[in-house]
Amino acid sequence: MKYSENRAGAGWKVLTARERDVIHPVAEGKSNKLIASELGISMRTVEAHRARIFYKMGVRNAAQLARSVCISPEPDSLLDLHSINPDDPD
């Protein structure tokens, strides 16, 4: 599989929507079989997404991925946290 050089270790900004669906279960240590079942895709598809996620996030295994996800959470989730208004009574 060929990857463009500028994507290696590029992080969240280059992940596809499906890779974003797969990244958290992988980081949680779920098996490819379980992830496939939960997402309704084949185990081979999960394996392919997992390989691309590792490449794009610049990690070699799920433990490194989990650490990376904890240290640098998905940018969209940070935007949600910043949009909370502490003065809003709701």
URMOKA-V559610 format. One record per residue. RES is the residue in one small letter. NEAR is the number of other ideal C-beta (glycine too) atoms within 10 Angstrom. Layout:
RES,NEAR
RES,NEAR
//
This chain:
m,6
k,4
y,11
s,8
e,6
n,8
r,15
a,12
g,12
a,14
g,14
w,18
k,8
v,16
l,20
t,12
a,6
r,16
e,18
r,14
d,15
v,25
i,23
h,14
p,19
v,23
a,20
e,13
g,11
k,17
s,12
n,18
k,10
l,14
i,22
a,20
s,13
e,13
l,15
g,6
i,16
s,11
m,14
r,10
t,15
v,24
e,13
a,16
h,24
r,19
a,12
r,19
i,21
f,18
y,17
k,21
m,24
g,14
v,18
r,10
n,9
a,17
a,11
q,14
l,22
a,17
r,12
s,19
v,18
c,9
i,7
s,12
p,12
e,15
p,10
d,9
s,9
l,11
l,9
d,9
l,8
h,7
s,7
i,7
n,8
p,4
d,4
d,6
p,4
d,3
//
